């Protein structure tokens, strides 16, 4: 599977007829490359279906997912779906939560109901990129959700569940705050990565540029570029140390280099990158690898790893992968 950066903000603005000439040109450039037009047409059709029922809209993800499957005759078996159909189906699922929020605004206008007070974006099965009302850019990783108040004036505040890379527009008069379930990040303009998945015991904040502070209860910890903060949920403490912060955010750049990293570490990263689960044999957990991921399918990566240090791997149902030690042949 190949993940692509999808310009959700441009697509949604276009569908709502709110784009200017510059934005339309950027969207058309994306549509004209790498088979994106077919994907766009499917999403536009899905938008129209939802919009037609906006007056009584109650988001039903399973319904529209089934409609999309039926239209494209999508098979459920992993790794057997033609690339284009698989990509359209997965990206359509990623768009559904964005649609549910955007259509809620539309429904409020035509029925006289109060408009929703917040905007929510989710990257369910693929990475996505957006631009906030203040001009700040955000890249959402797989399985992540970002919310913010629609006004977004004065106090700039967003709520994150999962992982995101932020490139915040500088504004010394208006602080930018990222809130998670366990802590907050305060900043005026900088580039940093926040990883705060609800199922993870360890939370991470990597600072690439600028200056930020972490707020956890009454404790406030300041960070400098090149530092990584580890927040332990159980111990309720923050540890800040120098680190390879560019590795923390390389998922958003479509490339990542591993330098003598143990296999168990790499597998955790691959799980997030490809949205899979990996069952790793403990006997090879500390085997080290050096290689770079760009935009290859998972199976290609596993083939490369197997040539570096032999491993056995198999693809199971429900996006599950088993990686084990190569057993010597019995004589």
VMD Tcl script that draws the C-alpha trace (Angstrom):
set ca {
  {0.00 0.00 0.00}
  {1.22 3.50 -0.87}
  {0.12 6.40 1.30}
  {-0.38 9.77 -0.39}
  {-0.70 13.21 1.12}
  {-4.29 14.26 0.40}
  {-5.09 18.03 0.44}
  {-8.31 17.68 2.45}
  {-8.62 21.41 3.09}
  {-8.57 22.18 -0.64}
  {-10.97 19.35 -1.48}
  {-13.48 20.39 1.17}
  {-13.23 24.07 0.20}
  {-13.77 23.17 -3.45}
  {-16.81 21.03 -2.67}
  {-18.23 23.88 -0.59}
  {-17.41 26.33 -3.45}
  {-15.14 28.43 -1.24}
  {-11.81 28.22 -3.12}
  {-10.06 31.14 -4.83}
  {-8.10 30.95 -8.11}
  {-4.81 30.11 -6.39}
  {-6.40 27.28 -4.39}
  {-8.17 25.93 -7.47}
  {-4.86 25.89 -9.34}
  {-3.22 23.94 -6.50}
  {-6.10 21.46 -6.40}
  {-6.04 20.99 -10.19}
  {-2.31 20.29 -10.04}
  {-2.96 17.54 -7.49}
  {-5.88 16.14 -9.52}
  {-3.76 15.92 -12.67}
  {-1.00 13.85 -11.07}
  {-0.63 10.19 -10.15}
  {-4.19 9.11 -10.98}
  {-5.73 11.44 -8.41}
  {-8.61 12.46 -10.68}
  {-10.38 9.10 -10.24}
  {-10.04 9.45 -6.49}
  {-11.39 13.01 -6.57}
  {-14.41 12.01 -8.67}
  {-15.35 9.28 -6.19}
  {-15.06 11.68 -3.25}
  {-17.08 14.33 -5.08}
  {-19.81 11.79 -5.77}
  {-19.82 10.70 -2.12}
  {-20.06 14.35 -1.04}
  {-23.11 14.88 -3.23}
  {-24.84 11.81 -1.80}
  {-24.35 13.07 1.75}
  {-25.24 16.65 0.86}
  {-28.52 15.55 -0.73}
  {-29.60 14.21 2.65}
  {-28.12 17.06 4.70}
  {-31.48 18.29 6.00}
  {-31.87 15.16 8.11}
  {-28.21 14.25 8.27}
  {-27.03 11.82 10.92}
  {-23.53 10.51 10.02}
  {-23.62 6.78 9.24}
  {-20.09 5.72 8.36}
  {-20.95 2.07 7.73}
  {-23.72 2.98 5.28}
  {-21.52 5.14 3.05}
  {-18.64 2.70 3.31}
  {-20.93 -0.06 2.00}
  {-22.13 2.21 -0.79}
  {-18.53 2.90 -1.77}
  {-17.68 -0.80 -1.68}
  {-20.69 -1.72 -3.79}
  {-19.87 0.91 -6.39}
  {-16.28 -0.19 -6.78}
  {-16.80 -3.90 -5.98}
  {-14.05 -3.65 -3.37}
  {-12.80 -6.97 -2.00}
  {-12.10 -7.22 1.72}
  {-9.06 -9.49 1.56}
  {-5.96 -7.47 2.38}
  {-3.21 -7.11 -0.29}
  {-5.36 -8.54 -3.09}
  {-7.21 -5.32 -3.91}
  {-6.12 -3.50 -7.10}
  {-4.06 -0.48 -6.03}
  {-6.37 2.25 -7.36}
  {-9.57 0.71 -5.94}
  {-7.90 0.05 -2.59}
  {-6.60 3.59 -2.45}
  {-9.98 5.15 -3.27}
  {-11.75 2.99 -0.70}
  {-9.32 3.72 2.10}
  {-9.17 7.45 1.40}
  {-12.95 7.62 1.19}
  {-13.12 6.16 4.68}
  {-10.65 8.80 5.84}
  {-12.89 11.53 4.43}
  {-16.08 10.39 6.14}
  {-15.49 12.15 9.46}
  {-14.50 15.33 7.65}
  {-17.71 15.05 5.63}
  {-19.80 14.50 8.74}
  {-18.58 17.76 10.26}
  {-18.75 19.84 7.09}
  {-22.25 18.63 6.25}
  {-23.35 19.40 9.80}
  {-22.60 23.06 9.05}
  {-24.56 22.84 5.81}
  {-27.49 21.14 7.52}
  {-27.54 23.82 10.21}
  {-27.89 26.53 7.58}
  {-30.75 24.98 5.65}
  {-32.78 23.83 8.65}
  {-32.22 26.78 10.97}
  {-30.45 24.66 13.60}
  {-27.48 26.23 15.45}
  {-24.17 25.68 13.70}
  {-21.62 23.27 15.17}
  {-19.09 25.04 17.42}
  {-16.06 23.04 16.34}
  {-14.43 21.54 13.26}
  {-12.97 18.02 13.31}
  {-10.60 16.26 10.91}
  {-9.69 12.58 11.13}
  {-7.11 10.49 9.27}
  {-8.64 7.05 9.68}
  {-6.67 5.08 7.09}
  {-4.16 7.46 5.56}
  {-2.06 10.51 6.29}
  {-3.66 13.89 5.59}
  {-2.62 17.52 5.43}
  {-4.62 20.64 6.23}
  {-4.22 24.38 6.75}
  {-5.81 25.97 9.83}
  {-7.67 29.31 9.64}
  {-4.57 31.19 10.88}
  {-2.38 29.76 8.10}
  {-0.66 27.10 10.24}
  {-0.09 23.72 8.55}
  {-0.86 20.36 10.14}
  {-0.04 16.83 8.96}
  {-2.18 14.14 10.63}
  {-0.86 10.61 10.94}
  {-2.97 7.47 10.59}
  {-5.65 7.02 13.25}
  {-5.41 10.63 14.47}
  {-8.06 13.31 15.05}
  {-7.71 17.10 15.27}
  {-10.45 19.48 16.44}
  {-10.67 23.26 16.85}
  {-13.29 25.94 17.38}
  {-14.61 27.39 14.15}
  {-13.92 31.00 15.14}
  {-10.19 30.37 15.80}
  {-9.60 34.05 16.53}
  {-7.72 35.44 19.49}
  {-6.75 32.29 21.37}
  {-5.52 29.66 18.89}
  {-6.34 26.27 20.39}
  {-6.60 22.75 18.91}
  {-7.33 19.33 20.44}
  {-5.30 16.32 19.27}
  {-5.77 12.59 19.68}
  {-3.00 10.65 17.96}
  {0.01 12.08 16.12}
  {0.51 15.29 14.17}
  {3.30 17.47 12.82}
  {2.64 21.19 13.30}
  {4.16 24.10 11.38}
  {2.67 27.02 13.30}
  {2.45 30.50 11.79}
  {4.20 33.03 14.03}
  {1.92 35.38 15.94}
  {3.41 36.72 19.17}
  {0.12 38.28 20.22}
  {-1.89 35.06 19.95}
  {-0.51 31.94 21.61}
  {-1.05 28.61 19.84}
  {-1.94 25.68 22.12}
  {-2.18 21.96 21.34}
  {-4.21 20.10 23.95}
  {-4.17 16.33 24.48}
  {-5.77 14.15 27.13}
  {-2.64 14.30 29.30}
  {-0.78 17.55 28.55}
  {-0.71 20.77 26.51}
  {1.90 22.33 24.22}
  {2.18 26.14 24.24}
  {3.83 27.93 21.30}
  {3.88 31.20 19.36}
  {5.37 29.92 16.11}
  {7.46 26.83 15.51}
  {7.67 23.31 14.03}
  {7.14 20.31 16.29}
  {5.70 16.79 16.36}
  {3.22 15.53 18.97}
  {2.49 11.83 19.47}
  {-0.35 11.18 21.91}
  {-2.29 8.07 20.91}
  {-4.83 7.07 23.58}
  {-3.61 3.44 23.66}
  {0.06 4.32 24.18}
  {1.64 4.48 27.68}
  {4.37 6.85 26.43}
  {3.66 10.27 24.94}
  {6.24 12.16 22.86}
  {6.85 15.73 21.75}
  {9.76 16.51 19.40}
  {10.82 20.12 18.77}
  {12.35 20.80 15.34}
  {12.34 24.60 15.30}
  {11.46 27.46 17.65}
  {10.54 27.24 21.31}
  {7.67 25.55 23.14}
  {6.61 24.63 26.65}
  {4.75 21.56 27.88}
  {2.01 22.06 30.44}
  {1.02 19.08 32.62}
  {-1.00 20.13 35.62}
  {0.93 22.90 37.37}
  {4.25 21.73 35.91}
  {5.58 23.64 32.87}
  {8.65 22.37 30.99}
  {10.43 24.43 28.31}
  {12.08 22.80 25.29}
  {14.76 23.79 22.78}
  {15.17 22.63 19.15}
  {16.63 19.14 18.92}
  {15.01 17.93 22.14}
  {12.51 15.13 22.68}
  {10.10 15.11 25.61}
  {8.84 11.76 26.93}
  {5.72 11.90 29.09}
  {5.15 8.78 31.18}
  {1.42 8.34 31.84}
  {1.93 5.98 34.79}
  {4.76 7.87 36.51}
  {3.19 11.23 35.65}
  {6.51 12.88 34.80}
  {8.20 14.61 31.85}
  {11.75 13.79 30.71}
  {13.48 15.99 28.09}
  {16.66 14.86 26.29}
  {18.54 15.59 23.04}
  {17.37 13.27 20.25}
  {17.08 12.73 16.50}
  {13.92 14.83 16.28}
  {13.75 14.66 12.49}
  {13.17 10.92 12.77}
  {10.15 11.62 14.96}
  {8.48 13.64 12.20}
  {9.76 11.96 9.03}
  {6.47 10.06 8.60}
  {5.00 13.35 7.32}
  {7.83 13.80 4.80}
  {7.16 10.43 3.14}
  {10.63 9.13 4.02}
  {12.39 7.75 7.06}
  {15.90 6.42 7.62}
  {16.74 3.75 10.19}
  {20.38 3.69 11.34}
  {21.25 0.48 13.19}
  {17.80 0.37 14.79}
  {16.54 -2.85 16.47}
  {13.76 -4.73 14.74}
  {11.24 -4.28 17.56}
  {11.69 -0.50 17.29}
  {11.27 -0.61 13.51}
  {8.15 -2.78 13.77}
  {6.45 -0.28 16.06}
  {7.11 2.40 13.48}
  {5.87 0.23 10.59}
  {2.64 -0.42 12.49}
  {1.87 3.30 12.55}
  {3.20 3.96 9.04}
  {1.16 1.25 7.31}
  {-1.74 0.99 9.79}
  {-1.14 -2.68 10.56}
  {-0.38 -4.91 13.54}
  {2.84 -6.95 13.71}
  {3.49 -10.10 15.72}
  {7.29 -10.21 16.14}
  {9.34 -13.22 17.23}
  {11.24 -12.14 20.41}
  {14.28 -14.13 19.22}
  {15.00 -11.51 16.55}
  {13.67 -8.41 18.30}
  {17.15 -6.90 18.78}
  {18.43 -7.61 15.27}
  {19.60 -4.28 13.83}
  {18.82 -2.81 10.41}
  {19.92 0.20 8.38}
  {17.70 1.28 5.48}
  {15.37 4.04 4.29}
  {11.62 3.99 3.67}
  {10.35 6.30 0.95}
  {7.03 5.33 -0.56}
  {7.30 1.57 -1.02}
  {4.59 -1.00 -0.26}
  {5.05 -2.89 3.00}
  {5.92 -6.16 1.26}
  {8.77 -4.46 -0.60}
  {10.16 -3.17 2.70}
  {10.00 -6.64 4.24}
  {11.79 -8.11 1.23}
  {14.58 -5.55 1.62}
  {14.86 -6.29 5.34}
  {15.01 -10.01 4.64}
  {18.02 -9.47 2.37}
  {19.82 -7.48 5.07}
  {19.14 -9.96 7.88}
  {17.02 -13.00 6.94}
  {13.49 -13.08 8.36}
  {10.29 -14.95 7.60}
  {7.04 -13.03 7.25}
  {3.44 -13.76 6.37}
  {0.34 -11.65 5.80}
  {-2.74 -12.69 7.74}
  {-6.32 -11.43 7.73}
  {-7.30 -8.06 9.23}
  {-4.01 -6.36 8.28}
  {-1.94 -8.55 10.58}
  {1.68 -9.48 9.82}
  {3.79 -12.19 11.46}
  {7.59 -11.80 11.43}
  {9.71 -14.68 12.70}
  {13.22 -16.10 12.72}
  {14.39 -18.14 9.74}
  {14.70 -21.71 10.96}
  {17.60 -23.81 9.61}
  {16.58 -26.71 7.42}
  {16.69 -30.09 9.13}
  {18.89 -32.69 7.51}
}
mol new
graphics top color blue
foreach p $ca { graphics top sphere $p radius 0.5 }
foreach p [lrange $ca 0 end-1] q [lrange $ca 1 end] { graphics top cylinder $p $q radius 0.2 }
display resetview
